[in-house]
Amino acid sequence: MLRHSPASPLLSLPGAVPAEAPDEGVAAHYGDLFREQRALADGTGFVDLSHRGVITVTGPERLSWLHLLITQHVSELPPGQATEALILSAHGHIEHALYLVDDGETTWMHTEPGNQEALIAYLESMKFFYRVEVADRTDEIAVVHLPAGSITEVPEGVVVRENPHGRDLFLPRADLETFAAGHGPAIGILAMEALRVEAHRPRLGLETDHRTIPHELGWIGTAVHLQKGCYRGQETVARVHNLGKPPRRLVFLHLDGSEVHLPPHGTPVRLASEGEEGRQLGFITTSVRHHELGPIALALVKRNVPVDAQLMAGGTAAAQEVVVEP
């Protein structure tokens, strides 16, 4: 059973509507979804991600040790440089996604809500004689996201993970309400998800299932470093990259805007020409309402689905854009 973070105190803010799985514990929105999306796209406000798991690794061998376990090259990771990485099974299937930064003394990472215990158990099992310490910091540290372009000042002493999409702050959980009071507006997780789908960025547990490999989602290059070996699942990564193609590919979908309901995660994707009784070619991974694009989605489909094929998500017409080349 997953252990989730404490419910955010920001759920007491005016208009806050609690998010559903997998984002329980924070707000889905604060009363105006499209206004919040526009604010986030304009670089204002912040997103409460205090439901995400937070883990630290300390010790003089932390980076060389992590380098052996994850898909990213981190043995010489400079302080303050953000990166992301995966942990794979022996067969190359994605098990964990990590979002990391090192401050020169400690490696900080956040991961999907409730997944920190399984990740820590794996890391602990791989310590052997390395001089490292792994700690679950979820109960004391909250992740807060500032969008790209934000001019918000970061409180002194707070670790920052800066990337092209914005800045993730590792904020003391006790300071969350004070931060919110001075750095609003608060923006719900649904607005951040809409911009994530627009940017074609995958998320563990939504765009992945038990057999997903990194190539299917476009994670090669961003989370997987191809010039390093020595990690579990590396043989599959190299073989598919050099000799073959992944069995599935991520696509971006423009959904029929006349439909009232969005197709939920897992909705079958089929060829429109075959109708709702046709062969299932994939499934919806995330669907959202975007403030400019209308209803959009990400889906995982079989690699050989023609890139110009009109699709259907359940009973909803869907036009595809290529994310991962077939």
C-alpha positions in Angstrom: 0.0 0.0 0.0 1.3 3.4 -0.9 2.0 5.9 1.9 0.8 9.3 0.9 2.0 12.6 2.2 0.0 14.6 4.7 -2.9 16.6 3.1 -1.7 20.1 2.2 -2.7 22.9 4.5 -3.3 24.9 1.3 -6.5 22.9 0.8 -8.0 25.4 3.2 -7.4 28.3 0.8 -10.6 29.9 -0.7 -12.0 27.9 -3.7 -9.7 24.9 -3.2 -11.1 21.7 -4.7 -9.2 18.5 -3.7 -7.4 16.6 -6.5 -8.2 13.0 -7.3 -5.7 10.1 -7.7 -2.8 10.1 -8.2 -2.7 13.6 -6.8 -4.6 13.3 -3.6 -3.6 15.7 -0.9 -3.2 18.9 -2.9 -5.7 21.1 -4.8 -6.9 20.2 -8.3 -7.8 23.9 -8.8 -8.8 27.0 -6.8 -12.0 27.8 -8.6 -11.0 28.9 -12.1 -9.1 26.3 -14.1 -8.4 28.3 -17.2 -7.4 31.5 -15.3 -4.9 29.3 -13.4 -3.5 27.8 -16.6 -3.0 31.3 -18.1 -1.3 32.5 -15.0 1.1 29.5 -15.0 1.8 29.9 -18.8 2.6 33.6 -18.1 5.1 32.7 -15.4 3.1 33.8 -12.3 1.9 32.0 -9.2 3.0 28.7 -7.8 1.9 25.1 -7.8 1.6 23.1 -4.5 3.3 19.7 -5.1 3.6 18.9 -1.4 2.1 15.5 -2.1 5.2 14.3 -4.0 7.8 12.1 -2.3 11.1 13.7 -1.3 14.3 11.7 -0.8 17.8 12.8 0.0 21.1 11.0 -0.4 24.2 12.1 1.5 27.7 10.9 1.8 31.0 11.3 -0.1 30.1 8.6 -2.6 26.5 9.6 -3.3 26.9 10.6 -6.9 29.2 7.8 -8.0 26.9 5.4 -6.3 23.7 6.8 -7.9 25.5 6.8 -11.2 25.6 3.0 -11.1 21.8 2.6 -10.4 20.1 5.2 -12.6 19.8 5.9 -16.3 21.4 9.3 -16.1 25.1 10.3 -16.0 25.5 11.9 -12.6 29.0 10.9 -11.4 30.2 14.5 -12.0 26.9 16.3 -11.7 27.7 20.0 -10.8 26.0 21.6 -7.8 22.8 23.2 -8.8 22.4 21.5 -12.2 19.0 19.8 -12.5 18.6 16.5 -14.2 16.0 13.6 -14.4 16.6 9.9 -14.4 14.8 6.5 -14.4 15.3 3.3 -12.6 14.6 0.3 -14.8 13.8 -3.4 -14.2 16.3 -6.0 -15.4 14.2 -6.2 -18.6 14.4 -2.4 -19.2 10.8 -1.5 -18.0 10.4 1.7 -16.2 10.0 1.4 -12.4 10.8 4.9 -11.0 11.2 8.4 -12.4 13.5 10.8 -10.4 13.9 14.5 -10.6 17.3 15.4 -9.1 19.6 18.2 -8.1 22.7 18.2 -5.9 23.7 21.1 -3.7 27.3 20.1 -3.2 26.7 18.1 -0.1 23.3 16.4 -0.6 21.4 15.0 -3.6 17.8 16.0 -3.5 15.1 14.2 -5.5 11.4 14.1 -5.8 9.2 11.3 -7.2 5.6 10.4 -7.7 3.2 10.6 -4.7 3.4 7.5 -2.5 6.3 5.9 -4.4 9.1 7.0 -2.1 9.0 4.0 0.1 9.4 1.5 -2.7 12.2 3.7 -4.1 14.0 3.9 -0.8 13.7 0.2 -0.3 15.4 -0.4 -3.6 18.1 2.2 -2.9 18.8 0.7 0.6 19.1 -2.8 -1.0 21.9 -1.5 -3.2 24.0 0.4 -0.7 26.5 -2.5 0.0 29.7 -0.9 1.2 29.2 2.5 -0.3 29.4 5.5 2.1 25.9 6.9 1.5 22.8 7.6 3.6 19.3 7.6 2.1 16.5 9.5 3.9 12.8 10.0 3.4 12.2 13.7 3.8 8.6 13.8 2.6 7.1 14.6 6.0 9.3 17.6 6.5 9.9 18.9 3.0 7.3 20.1 0.5 7.9 20.5 -3.3 6.6 23.8 -4.7 6.8 24.6 -8.4 7.5 28.1 -9.8 6.8 28.3 -13.6 9.3 29.4 -16.2 9.6 33.2 -16.2 8.6 33.6 -12.6 10.4 36.4 -10.8 9.5 35.1 -7.3 12.3 35.3 -4.9 13.3 31.9 -3.3 13.5 32.0 0.5 17.1 31.8 1.8 18.5 28.3 2.3 15.9 26.6 0.1 17.3 24.1 -2.4 16.2 24.8 -6.0 15.9 22.5 -9.0 15.8 24.7 -12.0 14.9 23.4 -15.5 13.4 24.7 -18.7 9.9 24.3 -17.3 10.5 26.3 -14.1 11.9 25.8 -10.7 11.1 23.2 -8.1 11.7 24.4 -4.5 12.4 21.9 -1.7 10.6 24.0 0.9 10.3 23.2 4.6 6.7 21.9 5.0 6.3 24.1 8.0 6.8 27.2 5.8 4.3 26.3 3.1 1.4 28.5 4.4 3.7 31.5 4.9 5.2 31.0 1.4 1.7 30.8 -0.1 0.5 34.0 1.6 3.3 36.0 0.0 3.8 34.4 -3.4 0.3 33.8 -4.9 -1.8 33.1 -6.7 -1.9 29.4 -5.8 -2.5 27.3 -8.9 -3.9 23.8 -8.9 -2.3 20.6 -10.2 -4.8 20.4 -13.1 -3.3 23.6 -14.7 0.2 22.1 -14.4 -1.1 18.9 -16.0 -2.6 20.7 -18.9 0.7 22.4 -19.7 2.6 19.1 -19.2 0.3 17.4 -21.8 0.7 20.4 -24.2 4.5 20.0 -23.9 4.3 16.2 -24.5 6.1 15.4 -21.2 5.4 11.9 -19.8 4.6 11.1 -16.2 5.3 7.8 -14.4 2.1 5.9 -13.7 0.1 7.8 -16.3 2.1 7.4 -19.5 3.6 4.2 -18.2 2.4 0.7 -17.4 4.3 -2.4 -16.3 5.9 -2.9 -19.7 6.8 0.6 -20.8 10.4 1.2 -22.0 12.0 4.7 -22.2 12.1 4.8 -26.0 8.3 4.7 -26.2 7.9 8.0 -24.3 10.7 10.1 -25.7 12.7 9.8 -22.5 15.9 8.9 -24.4 18.2 11.8 -24.1 16.4 13.7 -21.3 16.2 11.0 -18.7 18.4 8.3 -20.3 22.0 8.9 -21.1 23.1 6.7 -24.0 26.8 7.0 -23.4 26.9 5.3 -20.1 26.3 1.7 -19.0 26.4 0.0 -15.7 22.8 0.2 -14.7 20.0 -2.4 -14.5 18.1 -2.6 -17.8 20.9 -1.0 -19.9 21.1 -3.9 -22.2 17.5 -3.4 -23.3 18.0 0.3 -23.8 21.1 -0.2 -26.0 19.5 -3.0 -28.0 16.3 -1.2 -28.9 18.2 2.0 -29.6 20.8 0.4 -31.9 19.0 -2.5 -33.5 15.2 -2.0 -33.3 12.2 0.1 -32.6 10.0 0.2 -29.5 6.7 -1.7 -29.8 4.6 1.5 -28.9 4.9 5.2 -29.2 3.6 8.3 -27.4 1.2 10.5 -29.4 -0.5 13.8 -28.8 -4.2 14.0 -29.5 -6.6 16.8 -30.3 -9.9 15.6 -29.0 -13.4 16.5 -30.4 -14.4 19.6 -28.5 -18.1 18.8 -28.7 -17.8 16.0 -26.2 -18.8 16.9 -22.7 -16.6 14.4 -20.9 -12.9 13.7 -21.3 -11.9 10.1 -22.0 -10.3 8.9 -18.8 -7.0 7.2 -18.3 -7.1 3.7 -19.9 -9.8 4.5 -22.5 -9.1 2.4 -25.6 -7.8 4.1 -28.8 -8.9 2.7 -32.1 -8.9 3.6 -35.8 -11.8 6.0 -36.5 -12.5 4.0 -39.7 -13.2 0.9 -37.7 -15.5 2.5 -35.1 -15.9 1.5 -31.5 -15.9 -2.2 -32.3 -12.5 -2.0 -34.0 -9.2 -3.4 -32.7 -7.7 -1.6 -29.7 -4.4 0.0 -30.8 -3.5 1.8 -27.5 -5.0 3.7 -24.7 -5.4 7.2 -23.3 -2.8 8.1 -20.7 -3.8 11.6 -19.7 -6.6 13.9 -21.0 -7.0 17.5 -20.0 -8.9 20.7 -21.0 -6.4 23.3 -22.2 -7.1 27.1 -22.1 -6.2 27.6 -25.7 -6.2 24.1 -27.4 -9.4 22.8 -25.9 -9.6 19.1 -25.0 -6.2 17.4 -25.6 -4.6 14.1 -24.5 -1.5 11.9 -24.6 -1.9 8.3 -25.6 0.3 5.3 -26.0 -0.4 3.4 -29.3 1.2 0.6 -31.3 4.2 1.8 -33.3 2.8 0.8 -36.6 -0.4 2.9 -36.3 -0.1 5.3 -39.4 0.9 8.8 -38.3 -1.9 10.3 -40.4 -4.6 8.0 -39.2 -7.7 9.5 -37.6 -8.3 7.9 -34.2 -11.0 7.5 -31.7 -10.7 7.5 -27.9 -13.7 5.6 -26.8 -16.4 7.4 -28.7 -14.4 10.6 -29.1 -12.8 11.6 -32.4 -9.1 12.3 -32.0 -6.5 13.8 -34.4 -2.9 12.7 -33.7 0.4 14.5 -33.7 3.7 12.6 -33.6 5.6 12.8 -30.3 7.8 9.7 -30.8 8.7 8.8 -34.3 7.5 5.3 -35.5 
